[in-house]
Every structure is written in structure tokens, then in C-alpha cells.
Amino acid sequence: MRIELFFSPICPYCPHARELLKQYQQDNPGFEYKEVDTFTEAGIERGMSLQVMAVPCLVVDDNIKLSGWPFTAEDISKAIQ
Amino acid sequence: MSEEIYDVIIIGAGPAGLTAGLYTSRHNNKTLILEGKKIGGKTLEAHWVENYPGFPEGISGPDLMKLMEKQARKFGAEIKQETVIGISDLSDLKMLSTRSGGFYQAKSLIIATGVSRKSLSVKGEGEFKGRGVSYCGVCDGPFFREKTVAIVGGGHEAVHDIEVLGESAVKVYGIPGKKGYSEDYPELEHLRKDPKVEFIEGTNITEIGGEDFVEYVKLDNGDTVKLDGVFIILEHVSTAGILSDAGVSTDAGGCILADKDQKTDVAGIFAAGDCSCKGMQIVTATGMGATAALNAMKYVKQLTRK
């Protein structure tokens, strides 16, 4: 399973989403996790190829699961399972 | 009714209000801060603040506001969680009433009530959140490169976001709603000449629609506009009603009109922070709070000398 978290450096909800994902990774090891900065050319291109339109955005195996609002740990667990 | 007369009452306990309270109480002005919601204001929603000086590693919004509250209380500012529902200006004395039945008197007032984000509340808005509906132009704008978007709202932040989106989108509609833009913002002059930008004024959006992603908005004039994204940038100064009772002028969007000293057009009443619709940053709010406090204390001192 490959999980990507799209974030921007200025989005108010992104730091919390990143913390939650790092915690999830610690508690549930064994998947590939990557953070994608949408303020980089590569990041925005990757996001647009998946039709990401808002941050923070959680993508699991190229499928958008959560996008554009504050996540909770419960949202992340449900989205990934 | 309390017989006590405060030197300064501050309405709002966000960054501007708490900074103002820190300044006035530190200078031994008897200070009361009234907050109708949560102490800390909109900054409580910021999970991580990376651009407030003095915190090179960043700090969470709630932690920053706890520190500001602690600092204001340390110098003697009283903080009460009560919602102000009325303000009367009796020249040298300002009278405040609160929803819980409280009455307070002060020589000077600082309004620091902030703004709250508003949803557009139209069909399709909830359904397309994150799939073309966004509330942050700077955060999500890069995804709309070479796309067509609308910026909905009549405040300064909405105008700013037209400029931001204009850098990446192929076409940007400015839709301020029936009330139009709150002011003749200077940026509007060049935006009106920009071939990428088109203003649709005098009408409101009634629906946001599409299949999987946003594809159009419908307007109450019967038109349908094809687009890929809708940025809803609506802010609301909730205290505009009670301020008008006290004679404090606001613009069409409810933003309190304050000069460079944060003075409103009523002697002894000052405004600071987002409710004056300037800056919209924590650091600008604290700066305005300090300026308002310094001028409020000067005003109180002049009254005492009368």
C-alpha cells in the first residue's frame, strides 16, 4: 500500500495532518508513505495528475480519500482501511 | 449593574484583544476583556503557526493563544466569557450589556472581535468540498493552473485571491455577490483591465454543480457559468449591528473603519485586528492591538485631566 499526503507550507490544517499521518505510520508500520509539497513543481504535477484540488489531501494507492478539510485520526484510520 | 468603571474594556480575546489587554493592564489601566466564544479567537484553528516572530520552530495556534492569555492575565487583565449585545456611547462613558445580563462601564473601548468565515450555503457547496470548492486561494490555487475559477466574496481577501489565482488560472471570475465589493479596493483598478479576469456583479450564486468535480455555477440572474473551481472567501464581522447602535462606522462588508491610530469615528472607541479587515495575520493583529491600547490609554489620560 502506498500512501501520499499532499500538503502546502501555508495551509493551516496541513501540519496537524502531517503529525497524524506520522503517528499512524508509527502505529501501523509496513506501508510506503510519502509527503508531497504542493508548492514544488513536482508536487503540483503529481497532485494534478491525481486530480487533487485541495490540501491537506490523503491519497491511498492513487485514490483520493480525504481532501481539503481538517482530518482526525479516526478519519485517517477509516480512509486507509 | 456593576458600579465599577474600567479604564478600558476590550471586546474579543484573540491576538489583537489579548495584546491590547496586556498593554493596558501592564500600564495599570483597569482592564476587562469580554469574549463571547473561545479565548484565543480564530488562531485556535491554526494547528501550526510558522510565521509568528520568536518561535523559529513554530508553535500551535492554541499554545500561542494560551501564552498570550497568560501574559495578559499576568499584568492584571480580567477576562470574562460573556457575549456583548449592546454598546451605548455616553460621551465620556461607554456602557456595555451582555447576553447573560451583565452591565459594564468603561472610559474607553477597544473592539477586537475578529471575523468569522462564512459558507456560501448554496446547493452543491458541501458535496464538492475538496473537489473544486475551496476556502483558501493561496493554499489550493496551484491546483487550478490553466483552469477556470471563480472567487466568491466582496472583501479584501477575495480581491487578493483574484490576483493570486490570476497567476495560474486561465480565467478568473470575480463574483462579489449582490452587495458588491465592500470598498473600491486599489487592486480592483488593474484587475478590471486584466483580460484574464471577468467580474460578474449584481448577482448571487444559487448552485454549484457538476458530475464528480465542479463544472458550473448557476446564478440568480438565470445564467450558468462553466468553470472548474469555486473559491469561497466570505468573511463576516459579527459585531457590526451593535456597533452601529453606538455610532461606529463600518463599510458595506461590516469592517470597522479605523484610522492609523486604530481610532474609530467615535471618541474613545478603537478597533483592532481582523474586524477592521486589515492585515488578517496574527502579527498584524497584535500590532493593531498594541496601537489601539496605546491610544486608548492616551485617551483615558486626557479624560482624567479634564
Interface residues (C-beta under 8 A of the other chain):
Chain A: S8 P9 I10 C11 P12 Y13 C14 P15 H16 E19 T38 F39 I44 G47 M48 Q51 V52 M53 A54 V55 C57 I64 L66 S67 G68 W69 P70
Chain B: E45 A46 H47 W48 E50 G58 G61 K129 G130 R131 G132 V133 S134 C136 V138 C139 D140 P142 F143 F144 R145 F213 G229
